[in-house]
Amino acid sequence: MKMSNLFAPTMKESPTEAEIASHNLMLRAGLIRQLSSGIYTYLPLGLKTLNKISCIVREEMDRVGGQELLMPAMQPGELWKETGRWDVYGPELVRFRDRRKRDFCLGPTHEEVITDLVRRELRSYRDLPVLLYQIQVKFRDEIRPRFGVMRSREFIMKDLYSFDTDREGMQNTYEIMYEAYCRVFERCGLQYQAVRADSGVIGGDLSHEFLIVAQSGEEKMMVCRACKAGYPEEEVSCSVCGTTSALEEKRGIEVGHIFQLGTKYSQAMNALFVDKDGSEKPIIMGCYGIGIGRTMGAAIEAYHDEHGIQWPWNLAPYQVCIIPVHVRTAEMVKIAETLYNTLQEAGYECVLDDRDLRAGHKFKDADLLGFPVQLILGDRSLKNNQLEVKIRSSDERVDINREDVLETLESIRKKSVHI
């Protein structure tokens, strides 16, 4: 992609409505634009990162046997009345009636819908276990939307639902999904912590939150210095390894939540299967969510500086930005375009800043947008057959010979602290 064609309207000044770094930088870097309070349009750079997170999530869900489907955002109120959540969920549930005066809602979650599907299609123990997931737009009428995509009214989530014949199977699935979540956030290049949590309005027995460690995080957690187990505040000693050393307080941003639901929904909605002995039993369920947009916001909260975003390699919309200092110098433009084509053929996602602007303007935009590597072509490097390489996460700079660029990029990729 050439910067002259890239739709990424940047801002020099911080918007007044932005309260936290991720909101500020997503607006300034042209990743999102607000349509209404808590409702955002994802622009091309933002959508590229959103799709990269979704791709990692899909690969890890498929790896453990998950099967993707897509459920409606518009849900019949009668299903929510079956479970009793129609009356207890609160004003955050967006409710309305259709032209036939039937109650509907815009789903903040899909337990009722998936349970209704399964109770009609899976009737025997031979049909189980099953893992079904979707990546879908959700709606929650927040009383005070804030922090950009971190607490919005419309948001994108991955939710997976597990269906087992017994609690042992559910617990085994829970452990498998726990490990899958660890792989997701490791592949995203994010420092995370799993913490025992309250099940809230979702319900069920055991649940864990997955939090991205960030000083600006709204949630406090205690982490065991010895075994790294995470707890809510109120905990003062480690129940996993038994250490008596003090727990370390950290802050984090919730990006994932996993639940052992048990029979909360299957009993309420009569989702039964016929077991080996011929008796009918309620299906044992689990629920596993990841906030896709929220993960992007959390990544920016965790990795940024005063100049802009510092994308982890695997989440960056483009990995490399090629910056020729003078676009009116024919030889420099030719070298930049040759380099651009070489890197694209090698599989790198590149942008070429071909704009006729001052070098300082280009450098500021590259820092703001957070491309992991900048390749700078200046007068001195042109004479010496070299490139200046800037690594965004550390601002480290080094001069290399142009023929060594692929080897250098591969080394940077492998050494990246965000991989």
ZAMARGU-4260 file (C-alpha; in steps of 0.2 Angstrom, whole numbers, plus 5000, padded with zeros to 4 digits):
<rodrens>
0) 5000/5000/5000 | 5006/5017/4996 | 5003/5031/5009 | 4996/5043/4995 | 4982/5030/4993
5) 4980/5025/5011 | 4964/5031/5019 | 4971/5035/5036 | 4965/5052/5041 | 4977/5057/5056
10) 4975/5070/5069 | 4989/5081/5075 | 4980/5086/5092 | 4972/5074/5105 | 4953/5074/5103
15) 4945/5082/5119 | 4933/5067/5121 | 4947/5054/5123 | 4950/5049/5141 | 4963/5036/5139
20) 4978/5032/5128 | 4970/5019/5117 | 4955/5030/5113 | 4966/5045/5109 | 4978/5035/5098
25) 4965/5026/5089 | 4957/5042/5084 | 4973/5051/5080 | 4980/5037/5070 | 4964/5035/5059
30) 4959/5018/5065 | 4941/5023/5071 | 4929/5037/5069 | 4914/5039/5080 | 4896/5038/5072
35) 4887/5041/5089 | 4890/5039/5107 | 4898/5022/5110 | 4897/5017/5091 | 4912/5017/5080
40) 4916/5014/5062 | 4933/5004/5059 | 4943/5012/5046 | 4955/5002/5035 | 4970/5002/5047
45) 4959/4998/5062 | 4950/4984/5052 | 4966/4976/5047 | 4971/4974/5065 | 4954/4968/5070
50) 4955/4955/5056 | 4972/4949/5062 | 4965/4946/5080 | 4950/4937/5073 | 4961/4926/5062
55) 4972/4921/5077 | 4956/4918/5087 | 4949/4907/5073 | 4964/4897/5071 | 4965/4893/5089
60) 4947/4889/5091 | 4948/4877/5075 | 4963/4869/5082 | 4954/4863/5097 | 4939/4857/5087
65) 4928/4872/5087 | 4916/4874/5072 | 4911/4892/5067 | 4893/4897/5064 | 4884/4914/5064
70) 4869/4918/5074 | 4857/4932/5072 | 4860/4948/5082 | 4841/4951/5083 | 4835/4938/5096
75) 4817/4934/5101 | 4812/4940/5118 | 4803/4923/5122 | 4820/4914/5123 | 4826/4927/5136
80) 4810/4925/5146 | 4813/4906/5146 | 4829/4908/5156 | 4822/4923/5166 | 4835/4935/5160
85) 4823/4946/5151 | 4818/4953/5168 | 4835/4953/5177 | 4847/4959/5163 | 4844/4977/5166
90) 4842/4992/5154 | 4858/4988/5145 | 4848/4975/5135 | 4842/4984/5119 | 4824/4979/5118
95) 4811/4983/5105 | 4795/4976/5097 | 4792/4971/5079 | 4777/4976/5068 | 4768/4961/5075
100) 4771/4968/5093 | 4783/4953/5097 | 4797/4957/5110 | 4815/4956/5103 | 4832/4962/5109
105) 4849/4965/5101 | 4860/4952/5109 | 4874/4956/5121 | 4877/4938/5122 | 4870/4922/5114
110) 4867/4908/5127 | 4848/4908/5124 | 4850/4907/5105 | 4864/4893/5105 | 4854/4883/5118
115) 4838/4884/5107 | 4848/4878/5092 | 4856/4864/5101 | 4840/4857/5110 | 4832/4855/5092
120) 4847/4847/5084 | 4857/4837/5096 | 4847/4823/5105 | 4859/4809/5108 | 4875/4806/5118
125) 4883/4801/5101 | 4881/4819/5096 | 4892/4826/5110 | 4903/4834/5114 | 4902/4849/5102
130) 4911/4866/5102 | 4902/4880/5092 | 4908/4898/5090 | 4905/4914/5081 | 4913/4931/5079
135) 4898/4943/5080 | 4893/4961/5083 | 4885/4962/5100 | 4875/4977/5108 | 4874/4983/5126
140) 4866/5000/5130 | 4879/5007/5141 | 4873/5020/5153 | 4890/5029/5150 | 4900/5023/5135
145) 4918/5028/5137 | 4936/5024/5133 | 4932/5022/5114 | 4931/5003/5110 | 4935/4998/5127
150) 4917/5001/5133 | 4906/5004/5119 | 4888/5001/5115 | 4891/4990/5099 | 4906/4978/5100
155) 4913/4963/5091 | 4916/4947/5101 | 4920/4929/5099 | 4909/4918/5109 | 4911/4899/5109
160) 4899/4887/5118 | 4903/4869/5123 | 4891/4855/5125 | 4896/4839/5135 | 4887/4824/5142
165) 4894/4826/5160 | 4904/4838/5171 | 4920/4828/5169 | 4919/4832/5150 | 4914/4850/5154
170) 4930/4852/5165 | 4941/4844/5152 | 4934/4856/5139 | 4937/4870/5151 | 4955/4866/5153
175) 4957/4864/5134 | 4949/4881/5131 | 4960/4889/5145 | 4976/4883/5136 | 4969/4889/5119
180) 4966/4907/5127 | 4984/4907/5133 | 4989/4903/5115 | 4978/4917/5108 | 4985/4931/5118
185) 5003/4924/5117 | 5001/4925/5098 | 4994/4942/5099 | 5011/4947/5108 | 5002/4953/5124
190) 5007/4950/5142 | 4991/4943/5150 | 4986/4936/5166 | 4971/4923/5170 | 4962/4928/5186
195) 4948/4918/5195 | 4932/4929/5193 | 4914/4931/5197 | 4902/4923/5184 | 4890/4939/5185
200) 4874/4938/5174 | 4881/4924/5163 | 4880/4912/5178 | 4888/4895/5181 | 4901/4888/5193
205) 4919/4892/5189 | 4925/4906/5178 | 4942/4915/5174 | 4945/4932/5167 | 4960/4935/5155
210) 4967/4952/5158 | 4980/4961/5147 | 4993/4969/5159 | 4993/4988/5158 | 4996/5002/5171
215) 4980/5010/5164 | 4969/4995/5167 | 4953/4997/5176 | 4954/4980/5186 | 4966/4976/5200
220) 4973/4959/5202 | 4985/4950/5214 | 4998/4939/5206 | 5008/4926/5215 | 5027/4930/5213
225) 5031/4912/5214 | 5019/4903/5202 | 5011/4918/5193 | 4993/4912/5198 | 4981/4927/5197
230) 4968/4932/5210 | 4955/4946/5214 | 4961/4959/5227 | 4953/4952/5241 | 4965/4937/5240
235) 4981/4937/5252 | 4989/4921/5249 | 4992/4909/5235 | 4981/4893/5235 | 4990/4885/5220
240) 5008/4884/5226 | 5006/4887/5244 | 5019/4901/5245 | 5018/4913/5259 | 5026/4927/5250
245) 5016/4943/5247 | 5006/4944/5231 | 5010/4957/5219 | 4997/4970/5214 | 4995/4973/5195
250) 4982/4982/5184 | 4974/4974/5169 | 4961/4976/5155 | 4948/4962/5154 | 4948/4955/5136
255) 4942/4937/5138 | 4931/4927/5150 | 4928/4909/5152 | 4913/4900/5161 | 4908/4883/5167
260) 4889/4885/5165 | 4884/4868/5169 | 4865/4866/5167 | 4860/4884/5170 | 4853/4886/5152
265) 4850/4868/5147 | 4838/4865/5162 | 4829/4881/5160 | 4826/4878/5141 | 4824/4859/5142
270) 4840/4856/5131 | 4841/4837/5134 | 4850/4822/5127 | 4847/4804/5128 | 4861/4795/5137
275) 4868/4778/5135 | 4856/4771/5148 | 4841/4778/5138 | 4838/4792/5151 | 4836/4810/5147
280) 4848/4822/5155 | 4852/4841/5153 | 4867/4845/5142 | 4882/4852/5152 | 4888/4868/5145
285) 4902/4880/5145 | 4904/4898/5138 | 4920/4906/5131 | 4921/4924/5126 | 4935/4936/5119
290) 4932/4954/5115 | 4940/4957/5098 | 4939/4976/5097 | 4943/4977/5116 | 4959/4966/5113
295) 4965/4979/5100 | 4962/4993/5112 | 4971/4984/5126 | 4986/4981/5115 | 4987/5000/5112
300) 4986/5003/5131 | 5000/4991/5134 | 5011/4996/5120 | 5012/5015/5116 | 5023/5030/5120
305) 5022/5049/5119 | 5024/5048/5100 | 5010/5035/5096 | 5007/5016/5095 | 5020/5002/5096
310) 5011/4988/5088 | 5016/4970/5092 | 5022/4962/5076 | 5007/4950/5073 | 4994/4964/5076
315) 5002/4978/5066 | 4991/4983/5051 | 5007/4984/5041 | 5024/4977/5047 | 5036/4989/5038
320) 5035/5007/5033 | 5048/5012/5019 | 5051/5031/5020 | 5061/5039/5006 | 5066/5056/5013
325) 5065/5065/4996 | 5052/5059/4983 | 5058/5071/4970 | 5075/5062/4969 | 5072/5050/4955
330) 5085/5038/4961 | 5079/5037/4978 | 5061/5034/4972 | 5067/5020/4961 | 5076/5012/4975
335) 5061/5014/4987 | 5049/5006/4975 | 5061/4991/4971 | 5063/4988/4990 | 5044/4989/4992
340) 5041/4976/4978 | 5055/4965/4985 | 5047/4965/5003 | 5030/4962/4996 | 5036/4947/4986
345) 5044/4940/5002 | 5028/4941/5011 | 5030/4957/5022 | 5015/4969/5023 | 5023/4986/5018
350) 5018/5004/5016 | 5028/5015/5005 | 5027/5033/5010 | 5027/5041/4993 | 5020/5058/4999
355) 5028/5074/4994 | 5030/5080/5012 | 5044/5085/5024 | 5053/5070/5031 | 5049/5076/5049
360) 5030/5074/5044 | 5033/5057/5038 | 5043/5051/5053 | 5029/5058/5065 | 5015/5049/5055
365) 5026/5032/5055 | 5028/5034/5074 | 5010/5038/5077 | 5003/5023/5066 | 5015/5012/5075
370) 5023/5001/5061 | 5035/4989/5070 | 5049/4993/5057 | 5054/5009/5048 | 5066/5008/5033
375) 5073/5025/5030 | 5081/5031/5014 | 5091/5047/5015 | 5105/5056/5006 | 5119/5047/5015
380) 5112/5030/5014 | 5109/5032/4996 | 5127/5036/4993 | 5133/5021/5004 | 5121/5008/4997
385) 5113/5007/5014 | 5096/5009/5024 | 5093/5016/5041 | 5082/5004/5051 | 5071/5010/5065
390) 5063/4998/5077 | 5047/5006/5084 | 5046/4996/5100 | 5063/5002/5106 | 5067/5017/5094
395) 5083/5008/5091 | 5092/5013/5075 | 5105/5004/5064 | 5112/5006/5047 | 5112/4991/5036
400) 5117/4987/5018 | 5102/4987/5007 | 5105/4969/5001 | 5104/4963/5019 | 5086/4970/5022
405) 5077/4953/5021 | 5089/4945/5033 | 5088/4960/5045 | 5069/4960/5045 | 5068/4941/5048
410) 5080/4944/5063 | 5069/4958/5070 | 5053/4947/5068 | 5061/4933/5077 | 5068/4944/5091
415) 5052/4954/5094 | 5047/4954/5112 | 5029/4954/5106 | 5030/4937/5097
</rodrens>
